Amino acid sequence: GAYRRGGGVGMDVEKAKHYYGLAAMGGDVHARHNIGSMEAMAGNINLAIKHYVIAARAGYKGSLDDLKEYYLDGDLPKEEYGKILRAYQKSKDEMKSEKRDEAVRARNQIRAMGFNGYL
């Protein structure tokens, strides 16, 4: 994010895209989403959609939300959006576990007590 926002380094969109690409190839869905966002801002809607689809199918809600907007705007066919929704839900279902739910409850309890650190 530093090169994309210019945080502590000079802003360099191409360098940001390069590092997001490396992270995305390593499976980082947030990086994949960021590439999609950069492509959308550059007007490359079809390429943005491709990146968002990959991230949404891996369970990234931000990409699913952006794809919904493309669907509502008519840039994504209904049947494709339906497939993406099913893949997103399948990914979320595969990630479910009692231990994960327990950890989320514990994190939420800590946040409710006023701790807003990295939990």
Rosetta blueprint (number, residue, H / E / L):
1 G L
2 A H
3 Y H
4 R H
5 R H
6 G L
7 G L
8 G L
9 V L
10 G L
11 M L
12 D L
13 V H
14 E H
15 K H
16 A H
17 K H
18 H H
19 Y H
20 Y H
21 G H
22 L H
23 A H
24 A H
25 M H
26 G L
27 G L
28 D L
29 V H
30 H H
31 A H
32 R H
33 H H
34 N H
35 I H
36 G H
37 S H
38 M H
39 E H
40 A H
41 M H
42 A L
43 G L
44 N L
45 I H
46 N H
47 L H
48 A H
49 I H
50 K H
51 H H
52 Y H
53 V H
54 I H
55 A H
56 A H
57 R H
58 A L
59 G L
60 Y L
61 K H
62 G H
63 S H
64 L H
65 D H
66 D H
67 L H
68 K H
69 E H
70 Y H
71 Y H
72 L H
73 D L
74 G L
75 D L
76 L L
77 P L
78 K H
79 E H
80 E H
81 Y H
82 G H
83 K H
84 I H
85 L H
86 R H
87 A H
88 Y H
89 Q H
90 K H
91 S H
92 K H
93 D H
94 E H
95 M H
96 K L
97 S L
98 E H
99 K H
100 R H
101 D H
102 E H
103 A H
104 V H
105 R H
106 A H
107 R H
108 N H
109 Q H
110 I H
111 R H
112 A H
113 M L
114 G L
115 F L
116 N L
117 G L
118 Y L
119 L L
